[in-house]
């Protein structure tokens, strides 16, 4: 890749600088690679960024990268499998009944923003999926335990 085109993010210059200066382990970019001609040198790829996500905390990631998104199911009892879990860059998906963000050491404001993302476009998170047994064998909770999550960079 020869260059990165950030223009579609439509960020003010100060906010764009903060994104560009992130440690690579704290930043996720979504976009497309397009060919760009560089005169006599030849053709190289340019990443055209469509979305950027920044890690909520400095806690190291451990586990599988997933997107968590509310699926619209509403329940009157637990467990309630109301969240779809999509493994990033894989066709696999599954439903989970609860999400634990406590290991991320995020602030209450960051956790609130994460919950809003789950109900909006989806939250990128890293962690493991665990089956939590209850006394009642028909009520097994499938919980996603996050070690990190990434908040979408917004223009304002």
Secondary structure, 3 states (H helix, E strand, C coil): CCEEECHHHCCCHHHHHHHHCCCHHHEEEEEEEEEEEECCCEEEEEEEEEEEEEECCCCCCCCEEEEEEECCCCCCCCCCCCEEEEECCCCCEEEECEEECHHHCCCHHHHHHHHHHHHCCCEEEEEEEEEECCCCCCCCEEEEEEEEEEEECCCC
